[in-house]
Amino acid sequence: MKLLSSATETLIADNLQRQLTHWTSAARIFLDAEEFASETAWRSLENHVGLPIRRSLAEIISSLIAMGANAEGIVRSARRDSANLVAATRAVQLFRRRYSQVETTLDFFGDAVNSRTNLPLRSALRVLDQLSVASMTPVLSAAGCAVPPVLTYVDKGLGASILRSGIRLWSPGSINPVAAIKIVRHNLYRPTSLFHETGHQVANLIGWVPALQTSMSQALADDRELRSMWLPWCSEIVADVYAFTLTGFASVSALFDVVGDDRTLMRWPVGDPHPVGWLRTLLGCAMCRESFGPGPWDALESAMRAQYPAARADATTAPLLSRSALRMPQIARVCLTTSIPALEGRPITRVLNPARVSPSALADLERDVGRSLWISPHWQQREGIRMLALSGLREAERPQAAPEWIERARTWMTTPLNAA
């Protein structure tokens, strides 16, 4: 054994000990879940959502603390033998990097849970947790897949997003135990985008994207440029289709409100997995026509095309938009009829029939159930998704009455009956 003899080596060993003490002390603070989310916010989660998250986070923290204890042993050995200084330095550096990865994971879930800042918001997000699961259950059950728990949270921005259940988290070796879905504030009470995100989760589990890519490639085989344009978008298209099958035209009008920025509506950024916003809107309207016939989607499409004719796009993009528009009925049909192997070759529309959210079907629901639709917990649990489809449809059809419909949705989503 070589004892430390130089003042420099002693200084290095002491400094490594100091650094590691700081980082391990910070890591132990993570043992208290209330360091990154309030007790009230944690309690607002249903057990099947909160327990997997807390269990997963506890395992991540335990692994981090064990790594710190191992690093402490290496640093102690370096204080006795300078030959271990290199290993001690490496252990400290690895630990601080792992700390940052764990912190990122904890901050993500802490911020998500902590977004449940008051009783109405906790109630609304709990409703969205439940609707998310309800939106996935028919398809995943038909495919023989387990339905993951969902944690919804509210944040700023224009569009929703999902951190899918089952993917790797920032901390090495950790797997996301829930589907974590961000809902943006402007769509909190018109959350059709929620079903776009659950569509991503479902599509990943049933292999829908490759099936659509195959069908789309065949449909556009005679136009190589269009085929090259549309195939990379299939991962986002299936999510749009999923939202449409669950909420009909409400999903299309809400989508346009997100993509209808005149700076970006007709742009085609390199590498963007989303279809050009102009085409996404046309596709939504075409799916409405294919499923329901004529309706208010025709007015939305006419208004958009009058204000934003294809010729307004970049010179290299405009011809592709025009050719795509001509093929849109065919593209919509492909999206709605593609066979999915995990569903025994059935299309998504055989499991989630869009006819349930046609204007006529929603009008029947509104008439048959009457006022109790908006005040009865029974109907909220049974028809919550169609209630969102109905309120979104009425907002789109009758803009002057939109505040009334938004308030109606807000009232039933935030009622204390739905709170923890």
Sequence and secondary structure as in RCSB ss.txt:
>XXXX:A:sequence
MKLLSSATETLIADNLQRQLTHWTSAARIFLDAEEFASETAWRSLENHVGLPIRRSLAEIISSLIAMGANAEGIV
RSARRDSANLVAATRAVQLFRRRYSQVETTLDFFGDAVNSRTNLPLRSALRVLDQLSVASMTPVLSAAGCAVPPV
LTYVDKGLGASILRSGIRLWSPGSINPVAAIKIVRHNLYRPTSLFHETGHQVANLIGWVPALQTSMSQALADDRE
LRSMWLPWCSEIVADVYAFTLTGFASVSALFDVVGDDRTLMRWPVGDPHPVGWLRTLLGCAMCRESFGPGPWDAL
ESAMRAQYPAARADATTAPLLSRSALRMPQIARVCLTTSIPALEGRPITRVLNPARVSPSALADLERDVGRSLWI
SPHWQQREGIRMLALSGLREAERPQAAPEWIERARTWMTTPLNAA
>XXXX:A:secstr
     SHHHHHHHHHHHHHHHHHHHHHHHTTSGGGTS HHHHHTS HHHHHHHHHHHHHHHHHHHHHHHHHHHHH
HHHHH GGGHHHHHHHHHHHHHHHHHHHHHHHHHHHHHHT  SHHHHHHHHHHHHHHHHHHHHHHHHTT     E
EEEEESSSS EEE TTSB SSTT B  SEEEEEEGGGTTS THHHHHHHHHHHHHHTHHHHHHHHHHHHTTT HH
HHHHHGGGHHHHHHHHHHHHHHTHHHHHHHHHHH  TTTTT   TT  S  HHHHHHHHHHHHHHHH SSHHHHH
HHHHHHHS GGGS TTTHHHHHHHHHTHHHHHHHHHH  BGGGTTB HHHHS GGGGSHHHHHHHHHHHGGGGGT
 HHHHHHHHHHHHHHHHHHHHH GGGHHHHHHHHHHHHH GGG  
